[in-house]
Amino acid sequence: MSTAVQSQDPHPAVEPSYLVSKRGLMSWLVTVDHKRLGLMYLASVMFFFLIAGILAIALRTELFTPDQDFMSAQTYNQVFTLHGAIMVFLFIIPSVPAALGNFFLPLMLGAKDVAFPRLNLLSFYVYSVAAVFLIVAILTSGLDTGWTFYTPYSTSTGTAVITATAGVFIAGFSSILTGLNFVVTVHKMRAPGMNWNRMPLFVWAIYSTAVIQVLATPVLAITLLLLIIERSLGIGIFDPAMGGDPVLFQHFFWFYSHPAVYIMILPGFGIISEIITVHSRKHIFGYKAIALSSVAIAVISFVVWGHHLFVSGQSELAGVLFSFLTFAVGVPTAIKVFSWVATLYGGSIQYNTACWYGMAFLWTFTVGGLTGLPLSTLAIDVHLHDTYFVVAHFHYVMVGGTVVAFIGGLHHWWPKMTGRMFNETAGKWGCLLVFIGFNVTFMTQFFLGHQGMPRRYYAYLPEYQVMHQVSTIGSYILAVGLLWTLIYLMHSLWKGEKAPSNPWGAVTLEWQTQSPPIEHNFHETPHIHGSPYDFPEIDKSAGALHH
Amino acid sequence: MSNEHAHAPAHDDDEHNPHLAHHFDTMGQQTASAKLGMWLFLATEILMFSGLFLAYFILRMLYPEMVLEAHEHLSKWAGGINTVVLLTSSYTMALGVRSIQLGDVKKLRLMLVLTILCGCIFMVVKYFEYSAKFEHGMLPGKFYSAHLHGYEIDGLPHIFFGVYFLMTGLHGVHVVIGLAIMLWMFVRAGRGEFGAKNYVAIENTGLYWHLVDLVWIFLFPLLYLVK
């Protein structure tokens, strides 16, 4: 045992937890406590996950038969646009960083709070305003541009593009403020002894994410501002009818949105690093490699945006360079996957729910990552571009990667956040349903796409029907699994056993304080003397396997 | 990459410092955080403006003759005066930061007044410039109507004026925000909130103002002095 000499034992739960230290609605609405804000974000992102999930189920149901069933083409366009826009901007991007990151970053660093607590509160309200804008857009004339807002369609369609993009523009500021806050927190708020090589890998992942948030999101802001101005004043930057260049919008948009994909997945990597090492009771394999590969992915992510434009008429040389750079992302990503598998090897694996999600991630994310390679191959991409293959790849990374990691992290940290244990058996059933449902839904779509089914169509040729039906049934299983998970987690809040301060025997700092933590996190500032992954009982016996 | 912060907070009087927020251990840590946060914020500002600069360069690449012809209609005098005014204001701002580092609140307030004055002059000049453009119909995009006022510019000048108004407009918004912040700092300084050991808010205001100045330093030649 090398970390956290100061245990809280001399003060056994004399202080109330952050949940009850202050009472009343106002104490939540104006709180600057990162843990409460984390919970508020968690509730918000879960709400939008539910809304966008319902939209997804509606889409899959419409696709059950080849013909139009209950949605017109226009409605279908609106539904898939809102599914994408809400999932990306209101759920996935803030999910791990703003909810779990807010809660655990200061705890894992041994700090009392983030560097700018009031900015953190502001960031939450900025996010809320953004959500209001998007909801207003839905309730007025909707949005049918796809979540990418491509010009010239987005400058000419009659739907509420300005309201919706203004919402995304505002959500971007929330993201920037959170990222800025986290970067400064990691640099300046580490507890004594917590040097960069002793930071938990979740912190490294959140740090890399925060850097991308700070550097990429301003470009999204200006892109959307230009789009709004183009639509309202017709200045002619993007609109070819006014002398503009529509492909320029694609460059602008993907300069942000490709790094944004890594904003979405990097925090997931961080969670998996924690889950795998804690639940296999073994020191993480390749600590530095995993930490630095997060940084490497963050850097490379800025120079691969052109792989979204392979068929937009960009120069051949640019295509080749972007293709090569995209392949380069595979290297740090593979380093992570291999390191996780190597960590499991020889570990004393505890097959609990969090660990199941970790295992599920290894499969689904690896499929998602590997199917990115055919898409980054120039010649093959011409065939697969704008088909269900892309849809399946994206969902394997975003749902199979980020969402699975997010739910895994939620289970891993649930006892710490709520002070309650959930039912493990229920958890494993939920994980199984999610895993099966997810794979049935999206594995099928690889084949659909490969056979030429284009994305974003509300009706299709009859020969695709069987696979579409399999995919739809899979989506129902996935939905049942997620609802089941929601039910037993909520149930645990009332009926769950009281959680001990360290149910998994983890070594990182958040487990060294009580569950749930006190308002200022630690009774005394912790001092750190070693790695966050030195598990005392296993490492000595398994030491031979390390080398 | 060090962890010199957060060590042994108790042996100075930081614990009783009313300016120290609850979650920091020392004033040094708090000040360093505020500065790093400000620099990151400036980085986001630069990236946001860089998107507009990119749009400008693409425009200039696509329609070089039009940009050359259209820019002749911008007033080099007004732009030049504003450049001098803003550079001066950066100087007075820097003097203000120096004054408070030496603990001279009176001089800080004087310098803030001078800086605000320069900012206002800038906005007044901008007002006259914009009014002239409005009168001549040199407006962005579909509102462009200069040809109806007897100004013939070949090509697609509506894009140039769109970009002109967008760039100078966003910059102008930043100037106004800067003026508001300086006014607030002036009030806070009057309340005695700053001193030789507690001036990071003033320093950050200065950094912001220098960035606003710096953006203009690039806007002026790119828009007014194309040739």
Interface residues (C-beta under 8 A of the other chain):
Chain A: A111 K112 D113 V114 A115 F116 P117 L119 I176 L180 N181 V183 V184 H187 K188 M189 R190 A191 P192 G193 M194 N195 W196 V214 L215 A216 T217 P218 V219 A221 I222 T223 L225 L226 I229 E230 L233 G234 I235 G236 I237 M242 G243 G244 D245 L248 F252 H520 T525
Chain B: M1 N3 H5 A6 H7 A21 H22 H23 D25 Q29 A32 S33 L36 G37 L40 F41 A43 T44 E45 L47 M48 F49 S50 G51 L52 L54 A55 I58 L59 L62 Y63 P140 G141 K142 F143 L156 H158 I159 G162 V163 L166 L170
